[in-house]
Each structure stands twice: as C-alpha cells, then as structure tokens.
Amino acid sequence: MPEEDLTESTESAIETVLDHNREKQKQQGEPERGWQDWASISTMMMALLAGLGGMLAGKTGNDAIIERQREIVGLVDRNELQLQLEILMTRRTIIELTGRPVPDDIRTRIREMDQQLSGVLNQAHADDLGTIVAMHAHEYFATGTTLLSAAITITGMSIVTRRRGLWILGLLISLGGVLCMGSGAMAMQTEPTAEAVDVEVQA
C-alpha cells in the first residue's frame, strides 16, 4: 500500500540520517546527544500515524462519495414519486369538480404513493446525515495527515541540523495532527442533528 511504502521509506531515511550524525559526531569528537535518538523514534511514530491518517482520509473520502451518490439517487426517486403523486391528485381534483365519486383505485394509489414518498424522504434525510459525517471525518483526517507530514519534515531537519528547538516544534505540530485525527474518529461515531443538515445545505 502507498501508506506502507511511505512509512518504510521514512524510517529508512531517518535511520540513515541518524547513522550519519553519529559518525559525524565521532569524527568531530563531540558527545552523542541522546535527544536525537528520541527525535528519530518520534519521527517514525509520526510516519506511522501519518500513514494511518492517510488511509482513514481515503476511506472517509470514498464513504462521502458513496453517500453523495445515494443522495442523488434518492433525489431522483423523490422527484419521480412527487410528480406521479401530483398527477394522481390532479386527476382526483378534476373528478371531484365534476361531481363524480373518486374511484377507489385512485384513492388507494394516492395513499400508497404518499407512504412511499414519506419513506424516500426519510432515506434521503439519512443519506444527508451520512454524507455530512463522512465529509467532516475526511476533513479532520486529511488535516491531521498534513500536520503530521509537516512535523516529520521539521523533525528530520532537527536531526540534520542538530537543533533541538526544531524537534520540539515538530512535536507540537504533530500533537495538533493527532488531535485532528482524534476529532475525525469522534466524527465517525457522531451523527449530526437535523439542524446540522440545514446549516450544511445553507452553506
């Protein structure tokens, strides 16, 4: 998988940089700094989390597309049922205006189609909720993956330049990425309310 290849290449690059720094420090007679080992380990963990975040971002993105397709299909079915129902109701009105009794089959069809339309509307509402959940989760995971990727770059720079401040900055950025991924996981478990759907539609 692309995420696994990214993780393996990142780990290999970090190990190479760490070995290079150790050799350089030995040649210069400098004591080896233990924080660089921790920086390398933390970078590997960031790479693993970034790979996981990329996988989840892809999954939730696909879920959002599928839910959107269901929503479109439901909209077509709803419009078709509404049109058929309006035609039947118009026929009923015309018959009533002529003073004749409305046939039972027309009444039955109107009642059945009204029930079908109600079911389609409920399903469309559920599809709206599913689309919103998937889109929000996708945004969180994508943002978290981006932050973790930036943190990996900054932490790698700290190892090369031997600047501990860059490592700390990378840790802070990675913390933001982890929080975003946690928010994405929570979004997948949370169903938005009807008000949230209205706000999303208005936006």
Steps between C-alpha positions, in 0.01 A plus 500: 500500500619861441477575872723203586756600236503854639556371853780263398680766295468752783640256756790412269581867440493576872731211582743615232500856632550380857796280404651789306470733798653247737797448268542875458491558876760229558729650238467844660551358847156625615293310755200329351176676590232263621214728396577427136417134557168604649446736208551210261262276694235772517536560126439132430187513715385810311552313173288209622223736611520690172461173310199409712353846453546477123324164493207631706481819293470287187236277657285788624541675164364192323218477754407863431486431125283191549262683733478788254412258218226348715374848573478581128320174422257570785437848363411358158262245657341770713438730204351215298264400781400860560416543132291183489324596822419847370355351181274267699391779733421718199287222354321464833433874513362503145270207579378670817427822307279307259295376793583137444635270772873438496578135410638290781807400299607865468454558873699186577783595264519849647520359851767244403711753310478744789640231729777420251588867473523524878741205506712653223518830689613320816769314306614824337533657843710205618721531190549871576618412849736233369652740247562767764660251741732361232599847371579634846703190591688523168590864564632420848709204382639691202598794721658269757700320232625832361610620843677172572680517165618853582611382845700216342681748276579738785618221729720364222651847462570508874696175470704626205569846646522368859259767624288380786257790464387372161428160654281660767319700231443180305358332810255787551386485139463123520286544810265715294490228236417233758220719639356542151506125445330449835232749397455307176453175690242669723322644195464148358319396819276807521181557303422865425158638588241626253616855577849404384358380170316830451816698573699286255241551225487876555881519487 
